[in-house]
Amino acid sequence: MNDLVAYRGTGLIPVASYARTSEDFRQRDGHGVRHQLRINERTARQQGCRVVAVYADNGLSASRPGVARPGFDRMLGDLLRGSTSDGQEIRGVVCVADDRLYRRPEDFSRFYASLTAREGRVYVDPRGVRDPYSQEGLLQAVRSLDAAVTETRVRSQRITNWHWARAVEGVPHSGPRPFGWQEDRITLHPYEAVLVQRAISDRIGGKAVRAIARDWCDLGVTGTRGGRPNAQTVTQIITAPRVCGYRANKGVLLLVPGTTRPVPGQWAPIVPPERWQAVCATFSPGSLYLHRGSGAPRLTEERAKPRRIGSGLLRCGSQRSDGTECRGAMSAQKGRSKRSPYVYTCRSCSRCSISGPLADEALERLLFSAAPEHARLSETVRRRWTGGDMDVDEKRRALRSVLACCVVRPGVKGNPSWDHTRVQPVFRRVVGESP
């Protein structure tokens, strides 16, 4: 690091500041990353550095596979280039802790490859300056990775055991209150409980679940998180075991150990078990309406697969009230026109939507026309894609091998023209020859 010592003699070392939080679902104000960035500023000054670029990923896990971190990917690209997009030189990274950067071996490898792509780089944290090229510096990073992986496994198992122990005791679910109950999750909500009871009766009587959802919308009903009810959410409410006082865990009905009796919950039921069984019987096994969450199995034990190539890959680019980007995952929903039979809508804020065919066309353009040299797919993949020989799953794998995500900028209200530049790519750094 002799060249770095020489650089210290002429001025402060220019470094990139990175911050990440795993969750921000309560305050939704980005305070976690904001506090980390302030600590990074202080650490940089103390260690003879100055922050020239800031990268942050708010509410994004580093331990779950498949989670795109745009800020992290953008920082790695700038490290490889040696400078920011506006030409500021970068000679290191400052962060509050290693586990903010990586918790998985794949991210560790990508980070260190980018950091050491050029000579004279440093890694800075509150404990001091680390030499990433030395054996001790690398061993220290590997030890932190091992500790992060172990902590993730232990914490995951501890949380799983905690939820299971609460479930077998009949304790209500944690998190936002369920629709139909008050904040204590035990006492029935005087208005919502009546709606659920009436919806169950209507469904057993043959009424379409979409019609029930429309009735709720006409009454001005909103979910416990403020969203408008639709057919899937209404179905999940009326078919949840909690409506008859039964406790479930991870979508599985719990039984009293050694018996075939369901575990009773500690809350007031809305309907008797016979009514709950009757309403569940109105849905066929594997019904899409009964699907709960992106990772939960249906009644057939099969996981639901996205039907559109952009689902989950597209991220919302609308701004929150605090000025930060939403970056929520966008999923496909039924559209209202022949030109756009389906649209991609943000699942978090619902403030950003884009025509499905427009977005898919933009993704294909990015894949084959705008991808940088290191991210281009083989000619074989291109021929199979354009020839119609690839199904949705294969196309999604091809896109994932090139793109970390795509940020969709909000459209202009009243402008019917298609603008492909609304879909802005975040390319991956290392891509294989085939998906």
Secondary structure, 3 states (H helix, E strand, C coil): CHHHHHHHHHCCEEEEEEEECCCCCCCCCCHHHHHHHHHHHHHHHHCCEEEEEEEEECCCCCCCCCCCCHHHHHHHHHHHHCECCCCCECCEEECCCHHHHCCCHHHHHHHHHHHCCCCCCEEEECCEEECCCCHHHHHHHHHHHHHHHHHHHHHHHHHHHHHHHHHHCCCCCCCCCCCCECCCCCCECCCHHHHHHHHHHHHHCCCCHHHHHHHHHHCCCCCCCCCCCCHHHHHHHHHCHHHHCECEECCEECECCCCCCECECCCCCCCCHHHHHHHHCCCCCCCHHHCCCCCCECCCCCECCCCCCCCCCEEECCECCCCCECCCEEEEEECCCCCCCEEEEECCCCCCEEEHHHHHHHHHHHHHHHCCHHHCCCHHHHHHHHCCCCCHHHHHHHHHHHEEEEEECCCCCCCCCCCHHHEEEEECCCCCCCC
